[in-house]
């Protein structure tokens, strides 16, 4: 038994030794209990700060420990957070831990406790025991709220878009009648305590940078409190991180930062660049770039990490590269253009040298009219050049250059450009010229049109055009006209139409080739009929047959504005093998008729017409209805006519006419069809399919009935508007008989009126003649001599006066002028004028009978006969004392003849003229001498000039010779 006891004693001694050694290496858990626990809160950050220390550690002893921390809310039994916090603990070290609360700390009381243990090591058997819990430490932020009935927490908070936010309000009212809203939208919460409610906002949206508003209102007191949520965009990871050098002195790193997360009160977004091989870092001044200084010869490879962070999040990206492979050269400089000509130029430039024998690859581009014309690649070490050829004269160009590293291509440099203009040259092509010829009376007017030369053919600014006109059939020389460049044509008048016209364009350098055309004397459109052409979606499709003659091309011309002046003449040239063309223009309008002419061009440059086409891009209904006339109206029919209706001016081809007829009986003639009119009335219609037929005879009508008609044209787009009808009343059956009688009577009256009008002068001379001119009396035509003797006008000396009227005037008075319209003198003393009858002498075998012309004496009696005896003049002819000589008779007669009535001296007796050759009237026969005359003499046929009797030849007054005869004999020596 002794050995066994000794063995047990030895085993116990060993266990005691091991237990003593372990106690020195690891303190017991009871001795590592956290102590000096203090808990505080930070309401601005809504965080709980815990600090404590661990006693029982040796001096300078460090021990890895794990602390388990519990947080409860409202009561110690409601644990809301448990976390194991690992750290290295030293002697007398104060440990710190922070917890951020989602619920504002002012809304509830929080409790904190913790315990600790030694962190397990590899190979250690079994888990380590925990120390005892510390007592609960209470933190209550409501104690510091102060007076007030309603509080909302947090007052403001920075959150990310799409995150969840917890808001609470504390009410000190017993009723707790509080309503809350987010941006005006009501939100309900959950009761956390007697006076505390919690509202959770899920997936908070970004509304504006100035914050999102949350309000709560206590209704009974109208107390309002609120909170501002600063919702920021989510911080994105930097994209497209790239670093490059342009001079091997600096590295420029750039990236795309994404959405900016900074807010007006929270500008926390920042970027930091870390280099792993050198261990250096740099805060970047910009959010999208950062500059890193390169130490000469320090390193060739770089490993950068870019860190983006703000108050809520942190992001990072990495990039590794070789510096020589990230070279982007600086832009070329000193660019110049040399040896600029009309068709070529040479561009030169310089590059920035990085080190010796560093080779650049440079790209050279030539731009013209907005596109790349030429492109060249050139290897350059310091200076570069590149020639351009095949350029257009007088043209603007842009040359530009950029370069990159030739060995390790990374990126092109920026462009460096230079604008230049090549020199001008003579125009290379003749202008495109066309003409419009109008012939009249052996001459013609030619209107020339030409299109401006393109820049590629003008080779400079066109200054003027020269027009040369040569007569092909005359010896006259050519004529030259200079037309300004802005003019698109000119007019030339030709004497005859066989001429050759040459048109050239001129710039500052020279003249273009001539455009030649020959104007022929034959009419261009002789025997060519116009044909209709239907439009297509592409335009007017024109076709023609090639002529038998040789042609060098074709020309199709038309007017963009038909009817205007100028009409906007356009033309298109086609090759000699063309037999069709599609014409389209932006100026074409619906409802307008366009006319196309197709010409062939002979080798002599003579244009001859091949065809004419006309058509519409789109037909429209007729714009107006024809003016219809009614002819041949009978009791059973009438004729409609609209021959003056213009069809060419309509907005479509007139395909025919539709005649509408209405009557009260609503009966239609056999050739008409019954139809319903737009006004819902019943009518008749008749279709005329021939547009050239513009008359229609409507028969089978009822007499004394009324009919209404309308004529409506129609085109391919339909018929025109049916606006109004014209009414026609049919006559009865007897009316045409009356018309046959009345019309001839009216025609006869019209003919008589016309004849009277044409013979009005003759009627006037016969019925109421003017004051007769003795030389133009028509009475002579009534007294035809038996012998056909010629009528002559005789002189005074050839006429034998038959009778003279002697008018006595008192002394001292003047005979007033008849036109003065004075009172007539007293005629009571003398009722009839005294006459002196001159009887023919023996030498006058044919006595003449005279008659009185009352026109010469307003005081003469009403009877116009000069054969009356006007008083008891019975004196013998010898008592008159007439001279026997005609000369003595004519002298005083001529003297008195030239005096006007106003010039007659006082006391003289004036003479009234008495016409000759008048037969006595029946009423005056009793005044003639009663003695029967001798056998009746022959009437004389001569017109004898009337004569005035002088005073001394006048017969005595009635008182002196009341019984004398008023007749005297003429002597034979007077030859009337």
Helices and strands as residue ranges (DSSP letters): H 2-25, G 29-32, E 34-42, E 47-54, E 62-73, E 79-90, E 94-100, G 105-107, E 109-118, E 137-140, G 141-144, E 150-153, E 156-160, E 165-171, E 178-182, E 185-187, E 190-191, E 196-201, E 212-218, E 223-232, E 239-244, E 250-256, E 270-275, E 281-283, E 289-293, E 301-309, E 314-322, G 323-325, E 333-338, E 345-350, E 360-368, E 371-380, E 383-388, E 396-405, E 416-421, E 432-440, E 443-451, H 455-458, E 464-471, E 479-484, E 489-494, E 499-506, E 515-519, E 530-532, E 540-543, E 553-559, E 569-574, E 580-583, E 593-601, E 607-616, E 629-631, E 638-641, E 656-663, E 673-676, E 682-688, E 695-698, E 706-715, E 718-719, E 726-729, H 735-758, H 760-767, G 774-776, G 779-781, G 796-798, E 803-807, G 818-820, E 834-839, G 854-856, G 877-880, H 886-897, G 901-903, E 910-912, G 922-927, G 951-953, E 967-969
